[in-house]
Amino acid sequence: AQKVTQAQTEISVVEKEDVTLDCVYETRDTTYYLFWYKQPPSGELVFLIRRNSFDEQNEISGRYSWNFQKSTSSFNFTITASQVVDSAVYFCALSGYGGATNKLIFGTGTLLAVQP
Amino acid sequence: GAGVSQSPRYKVAKRGQDVALRCDPISGHVSLFWYQQALGQGPEFLTYFQNEAQLDKSGLPSDRFFAERPEGSVSTLKIQRTQQEDSAVYLCASSLETPGLARRSTDTQYFGPGTRLTVL
């Protein structure tokens, strides 16, 4: 069975602090994708990043970076120098590889509050 | 270009009423997904279309839920005889995924703003 766990329910930081959101996943698939989505108060899910299981290279994109480790089944997401506009619920998600397996399995989300 | 749109944005129904929720995917997107998001939870998969074919409906919670995409673009999620437990945000997502390619792949799903359904 596929499962995504986001153990952090809520995180509160002060603006300009760095913050890391944790994600642990379970899957029996050998090929899969991992995603992070942001859901601001307006409610729309906004795509942030996607990684596939055969590429463990970690990257930085602007203020976002991620750490993908297959050995520990983790896909953590870091925001550097947080801003008030980063306040939202962040979801980690897992999907299969192609066709109907593309359905996303979401975690329960982490509410990030960035205080000015 | 235009993103995924959904209508109505808000719907209030009395218990027992039928409702229809509409999704307009991004033009040219082959795949369309419906998800249900209860308050304080992550979205949960309901059903998946590839063009007009409904290939996976394993997430539909009961036979009161029905989805269609007759021409392979706009989709409608219908809930018959609504119950209070149906209250949730219903999200639609689309992705490009061109079928028939030799190499399977997963394209990113782009979400609409959702329809918030409240059943009284």
Interface residues (C-beta under 8 A of the other chain):
Chain A: V4 Y33 F35 Y37 S42 G43 E44 L45 V46 F47 R50 N52 F91 A93 S95 G96 Y97 G98 G99 A100 T101 N102 K103 L104 I105 F106 G107 T108 G109
Chain B: S31 F33 Y35 G40 Q41 G42 P43 E44 F45 Y48 Q50 L55 D56 G59 V89 L91 A93 S95 E97 P99 R104 S105 T106 D107 T108 Q109 Y110 F111 G112 P113 G114 R116
